[in-house]
Amino acid sequence: MKISRKVYNIIFISCLILAFAYLFFNDNGILKYLKLKSEIKSLEAEINKAEIKLHNLQLEIDSLKSSKEKIEKVAREKYHMFKPTEKVIKIDEY
């Protein structure tokens, strides 16, 4: 029994299609690899943002440790603190 060339080509192409489908859609396939690579880039971007924020906060801490005027400014602006001898006037903005 001899397999014709046409049948052989169909079997060969079917095997190639199945192999490529397996490479793309299995649990460790190319699609999952691309998804994970994208997720890694996203997480690295978040890490970079957090490191920049941490650096800026460290700079602010250092400036607060060295400057009494800076401490007073932050206390007034963020925490609405004032000296006992000062009068506070609140202005509502519409």
Beta strands, then each sheet from edge to edge (+ up, - down):
end
